[in-house]
Amino acid sequence: MFNVGDKVVYPMHGAGVIEAIEEKEIMGTTKKYYIMKMPIGEMKVMIPLDNVSKIGLRQIIDDEGVNKVFTILNEQHSSISTNWNRRYRMNMEKIKSGSIFKVAEVVRNLMIRERDKGLSTGERKMLESAKQILVSELVLAKGIDEDQMLCILDEVFQHQK
């Protein structure tokens, strides 16, 4: 159970802060919902309390986790399939896992692939989505704003050449 003020990650959407816990009636059924504010895009998300474990809502990473993310981002990419379809499915599974470390792998691998060979439209969209998920959690974990985090990530990828 999370509390108001907790910083949490909603897999496939990113990180945010629980602003409230409210009861709402939707289609004749009354349920309790977390009202989560996303730092990027100023979006609010309602998450049913009875689905929390199923969707994988979790606390954001700590400083040690942030360091691990940057270690992953600085590594040379692991062997990934040259088959576009297989690579896309594998990356989508990593993003859906809700693990910031797997999302960091996707961002790293796609950034390197973009630099070396270019990306298809589908993979470019996937990179933007994965990057937004990554940045949303890092922004909350480090207590800095989105622009600062994007500059830090740009520096990481500039040094990979």
C-alpha positions as CSV (number, residue, x, y, z in Angstrom):
1,M,0.0,0.0,0.0
2,F,1.3,3.4,-1.0
3,N,0.6,6.7,0.7
4,V,0.0,10.3,-0.5
5,G,3.4,11.8,-1.4
6,D,5.0,8.5,-2.4
7,K,7.0,8.5,-5.6
8,V,6.1,5.5,-7.6
9,V,6.5,4.0,-11.1
10,Y,3.6,2.9,-13.3
11,P,5.1,0.5,-15.9
12,M,4.6,1.7,-19.5
13,H,3.7,5.2,-18.3
14,G,6.6,6.3,-16.1
15,A,7.1,7.8,-12.6
16,G,4.9,10.1,-10.6
17,V,3.8,11.2,-7.2
18,I,0.7,9.9,-5.5
19,E,-1.4,13.1,-4.9
20,A,-4.5,11.5,-3.4
21,I,-6.4,8.3,-2.7
22,E,-10.0,8.8,-3.7
23,E,-13.1,6.7,-4.0
24,K,-14.8,7.1,-7.4
25,E,-17.8,5.5,-9.0
26,I,-17.2,4.4,-12.5
27,M,-19.8,2.4,-14.4
28,G,-21.8,1.7,-11.3
29,T,-18.9,0.4,-9.3
30,T,-17.2,2.3,-6.5
31,K,-13.5,1.7,-6.1
32,K,-10.5,3.4,-4.4
33,Y,-8.0,4.9,-6.7
34,Y,-4.5,6.4,-6.4
35,I,-4.4,9.7,-8.1
36,M,-0.9,10.0,-9.5
37,K,0.6,13.2,-11.0
38,M,3.3,12.6,-13.7
39,P,6.1,15.2,-13.6
40,I,6.4,15.2,-17.4
41,G,3.4,16.5,-19.3
42,E,1.5,17.4,-16.1
43,M,-0.7,14.4,-16.6
44,K,-2.8,12.8,-13.9
45,V,-3.4,9.0,-13.8
46,M,-6.0,7.1,-11.8
47,I,-4.8,3.7,-10.7
48,P,-7.3,1.3,-9.1
49,L,-6.0,0.1,-5.7
50,D,-7.1,-3.5,-6.4
51,N,-4.9,-3.6,-9.6
52,V,-1.7,-2.3,-8.0
53,S,0.1,-5.7,-7.7
54,K,-1.1,-6.8,-11.1
55,I,0.2,-3.8,-13.0
56,G,3.5,-3.7,-11.1
57,L,3.3,-0.3,-9.4
58,R,6.5,0.1,-7.4
59,Q,8.6,2.7,-5.5
60,I,11.1,4.7,-7.5
61,I,14.8,3.8,-7.4
62,D,17.3,5.1,-4.8
63,D,20.7,6.6,-5.4
64,E,22.3,3.2,-5.8
65,G,19.7,2.4,-8.5
66,V,20.4,5.7,-10.2
67,N,24.1,4.8,-10.3
68,K,23.2,1.4,-11.8
69,V,21.1,3.0,-14.5
70,F,24.1,5.2,-15.5
71,T,26.4,2.2,-15.5
72,I,24.0,0.4,-17.9
73,L,23.7,3.5,-20.1
74,N,27.5,3.8,-20.3
75,E,28.1,0.1,-21.3
76,Q,28.4,-0.9,-24.9
77,H,25.2,-2.5,-26.0
78,S,24.6,-6.2,-25.6
79,S,24.1,-8.4,-28.6
80,I,20.7,-7.6,-30.0
81,S,18.9,-9.3,-32.9
82,T,19.4,-7.9,-36.4
83,N,15.8,-8.9,-37.2
84,W,13.7,-5.8,-36.7
85,N,10.6,-7.6,-35.6
86,R,12.4,-9.8,-33.0
87,R,14.3,-6.8,-31.7
88,Y,11.1,-4.7,-31.4
89,R,9.3,-7.5,-29.4
90,M,12.3,-8.0,-27.2
91,N,12.5,-4.3,-26.4
92,M,8.8,-4.0,-25.8
93,E,9.0,-6.9,-23.3
94,K,11.7,-5.0,-21.4
95,I,9.7,-1.8,-21.3
96,K,6.6,-3.6,-20.1
97,S,8.6,-5.3,-17.3
98,G,8.5,-2.1,-15.4
99,S,12.2,-2.4,-14.6
100,I,14.1,0.9,-14.9
101,F,17.2,-1.2,-15.6
102,K,15.7,-3.0,-18.6
103,V,14.3,0.3,-19.9
104,A,17.8,1.8,-19.6
105,E,19.1,-1.1,-21.7
106,V,16.4,-0.4,-24.4
107,V,17.3,3.3,-24.4
108,R,21.1,2.6,-24.6
109,N,20.7,0.0,-27.4
110,L,18.4,2.1,-29.5
111,M,20.5,5.2,-29.1
112,I,23.6,3.3,-30.2
113,R,21.7,1.7,-33.1
114,E,20.3,5.1,-34.1
115,R,23.9,6.5,-34.2
116,D,25.3,3.5,-36.1
117,K,22.5,2.5,-38.5
118,G,19.5,4.7,-38.0
119,L,16.1,3.7,-36.6
120,S,12.8,2.8,-38.3
121,T,9.8,5.0,-37.4
122,G,8.5,2.3,-35.0
123,E,11.8,2.0,-33.2
124,R,12.2,5.8,-33.1
125,K,8.8,6.0,-31.3
126,M,9.8,3.2,-29.0
127,L,13.0,5.1,-28.1
128,E,11.1,8.3,-27.3
129,S,8.6,6.4,-25.1
130,A,11.4,4.5,-23.3
131,K,13.4,7.7,-22.8
132,Q,10.3,9.4,-21.3
133,I,9.8,6.6,-18.9
134,L,13.5,6.6,-18.0
135,V,13.6,10.4,-17.6
136,S,10.4,10.5,-15.5
137,E,11.9,8.2,-12.9
138,L,15.4,9.8,-12.9
139,V,13.9,13.3,-12.5
140,L,12.1,12.2,-9.3
141,A,15.0,10.1,-8.0
142,K,17.5,12.9,-8.4
143,G,15.2,15.8,-7.6
144,I,16.1,17.7,-10.7
145,D,14.0,18.9,-13.6
146,E,13.4,17.3,-17.0
147,D,15.7,19.6,-19.0
148,Q,18.6,19.0,-16.6
149,M,18.1,15.2,-16.9
150,L,17.9,15.4,-20.7
151,C,21.2,17.3,-20.7
152,I,22.9,14.7,-18.5
153,L,21.6,11.9,-20.8
154,D,22.8,13.8,-23.9
155,E,26.3,14.0,-22.3
156,V,26.3,10.2,-21.6
157,F,25.5,9.4,-25.2
158,Q,28.0,12.0,-26.5
159,H,30.8,10.2,-24.7
160,Q,29.8,6.8,-26.1
161,K,31.2,7.6,-29.6
